[in-house]
Amino acid sequence: MAKKGLIFRQNKKPLGNESFLYKQIYSFIPEFDTFCIVNGNKQKRTVKTFIELEVYQYKICVISFFNEGFGKGKDKYRVRCKLGPGHIKAIIKGCLEAYYRLIDKKGHHAFIFSAANDINDVQEDNKRNSIYTLYIDYNFRNREDYIQDGSLRLNTFKLVHKGYEFNRYCDRFFADFEKRVEEEINSPDEDCK
């Protein structure tokens, strides 16, 4: 039986043109059981999610996650796995826990993500973005001490602590991040067509 909860897997160094300083990779399985219907029968299944924290210069952290078995390219973040709202909340809670482990050791970091659109379905304020931001707004530790920015059109999100010392650099990074998100929306991979 796979171990449940948030499990640190490895630190990864950048390869080729990757610009992060390092990436922390976690696996996550919720504490509750997940069920699905197979041939009319209810069966328990284990859904493992991988959570990635890319840490950049100036204490910037970009968080992403995907479910095991859904590819290696950019599309792995875009595949909808038909998980229930409780399971999605548990994954976001796991993402926040991974982020808290980082900031508890290294101090405040900017918290950034993009809620990817489904394959062949580009939407402003998509379902993922609505769920993620709602959960984060209510469950982010000391939320009142953070300033929020982002775009509903691009489904991007940034939280920066009021005491964060690298605002100018983070603003520039986030502008470039949003530009990359927009380019991906406007020119999807060949695999997505």
C-alpha positions in Angstrom: 0.0 0.0 0.0 1.4 3.4 -0.9 2.1 5.8 1.9 -0.5 8.6 2.1 0.1 12.3 2.7 2.8 14.6 1.3 6.1 12.8 0.7 9.3 14.6 -0.3 10.9 12.8 -3.3 13.8 14.7 -4.5 15.5 18.0 -5.4 16.2 18.4 -9.1 18.7 20.7 -10.8 17.8 22.6 -14.0 18.5 21.0 -17.3 19.2 22.7 -20.6 17.3 26.0 -20.8 15.4 25.6 -17.5 16.0 28.8 -15.4 15.0 27.7 -11.9 17.6 27.3 -9.2 16.2 23.9 -8.2 12.9 22.0 -8.2 11.5 20.2 -5.2 9.4 17.2 -6.1 6.8 15.7 -3.8 4.2 12.9 -4.2 0.8 13.2 -2.6 -1.9 10.7 -1.9 -4.9 12.0 0.2 -5.5 10.5 3.6 -9.0 9.4 2.5 -9.8 6.6 0.0 -10.8 7.5 -3.6 -13.3 5.4 -5.4 -14.3 5.1 -9.0 -17.0 3.1 -10.9 -15.6 0.2 -13.1 -18.2 -1.9 -15.0 -20.9 -0.8 -12.6 -18.9 -1.7 -9.5 -17.4 0.8 -7.0 -13.7 0.2 -6.6 -11.1 1.8 -4.4 -8.2 3.4 -6.3 -5.0 5.2 -5.4 -4.5 8.5 -7.1 -0.9 9.8 -6.7 -0.3 13.4 -7.5 3.2 14.9 -8.0 3.7 18.4 -6.7 6.6 20.5 -8.0 8.0 23.7 -6.5 10.3 25.5 -8.9 12.4 27.9 -6.9 13.9 30.8 -8.7 16.3 33.6 -7.9 14.9 36.3 -5.6 12.9 33.8 -3.6 10.2 33.1 -6.2 8.3 29.8 -6.1 6.2 28.5 -8.9 3.9 25.6 -7.9 2.4 23.0 -10.2 1.0 19.5 -9.9 -0.1 16.6 -12.1 -1.4 13.1 -11.6 0.8 10.1 -12.0 0.6 8.5 -15.5 -0.4 11.6 -17.4 2.7 12.2 -19.6 5.9 14.1 -19.4 5.3 17.2 -21.6 3.5 20.5 -20.8 0.1 18.7 -21.3 0.5 16.8 -18.1 -0.8 19.9 -16.3 -3.8 20.2 -18.6 -5.3 16.8 -18.3 -8.5 16.7 -16.3 -8.7 13.6 -14.1 -12.3 13.8 -13.0 -11.5 14.0 -9.3 -14.1 15.1 -6.9 -14.0 18.5 -5.2 -12.8 17.0 -1.9 -9.9 15.4 -3.7 -8.9 18.6 -5.4 -9.1 20.5 -2.1 -6.8 17.8 -0.6 -4.3 18.3 -3.5 -4.3 22.1 -3.0 -3.8 21.6 0.7 -0.8 19.4 -0.2 0.6 22.1 -2.4 0.3 24.6 0.4 2.0 22.2 2.8 4.9 21.8 0.5 5.1 25.6 0.1 5.0 26.1 3.9 7.9 23.6 4.3 9.9 25.8 1.9 9.2 29.1 3.6 9.5 27.7 7.1 13.2 26.8 6.2 14.1 29.6 3.8 11.8 32.6 4.6 9.1 34.3 2.6 8.9 33.4 -1.1 6.5 34.7 -3.8 3.8 32.1 -4.4 2.9 31.8 -8.1 0.8 29.4 -10.2 -1.1 29.2 -13.4 -4.4 27.2 -13.6 -3.8 25.5 -17.0 -6.7 25.3 -19.4 -8.0 21.9 -20.5 -6.7 20.6 -23.8 -8.5 22.4 -26.6 -10.6 24.4 -24.2 -9.2 27.9 -23.4 -11.4 29.8 -20.9 -11.0 33.0 -18.9 -11.3 32.2 -15.1 -11.5 28.5 -15.9 -12.9 26.0 -13.4 -9.4 25.1 -12.1 -8.6 28.8 -11.4 -11.9 29.4 -9.6 -11.5 26.4 -7.4 -7.8 26.9 -6.6 -8.1 30.7 -5.9 -11.2 30.1 -3.7 -9.5 27.5 -1.7 -6.3 29.5 -1.3 -8.1 32.6 -0.3 -9.7 30.8 2.6 -6.9 28.5 3.6 -3.6 30.3 3.0 -1.8 30.7 6.3 -1.7 34.4 7.4 -3.5 35.4 4.1 -4.0 39.0 5.4 -0.2 39.5 5.3 0.0 38.9 1.6 -0.7 41.0 -1.5 -2.5 39.2 -4.4 -2.0 39.8 -8.1 -2.8 37.9 -11.3 -5.1 37.7 -14.3 -8.5 36.0 -14.6 -8.0 36.1 -18.4 -4.8 34.1 -18.1 -5.7 32.2 -15.0 -2.5 33.2 -13.2 -2.1 33.9 -9.5 0.6 35.5 -7.3 0.8 36.0 -3.6 3.6 38.1 -2.1 4.2 38.7 1.6 4.0 42.4 2.6 7.6 42.0 4.0 9.0 40.4 0.8 12.2 42.2 -0.1 12.4 41.5 -3.9 9.1 43.0 -5.2 10.7 44.7 -8.2 12.3 41.5 -9.4 9.2 39.4 -8.7 7.0 41.9 -10.7 9.4 41.5 -13.6 9.4 37.7 -13.3 5.6 37.5 -13.0 5.2 39.7 -16.1 7.5 37.3 -18.0 5.6 34.3 -16.5 2.3 35.7 -17.7 3.8 36.4 -21.2 4.8 32.7 -21.4 1.4 31.6 -20.3 -0.2 33.7 -22.9 2.1 32.4 -25.6 1.2 28.8 -24.6 -2.5 29.7 -24.8 -2.2 31.3 -28.2 0.1 28.6 -29.7 -0.8 25.2 -28.2 1.5 22.2 -28.6 0.9 20.0 -31.7 0.0 17.2 -29.3 -3.1 19.2 -28.1 -4.7 19.6 -31.5 
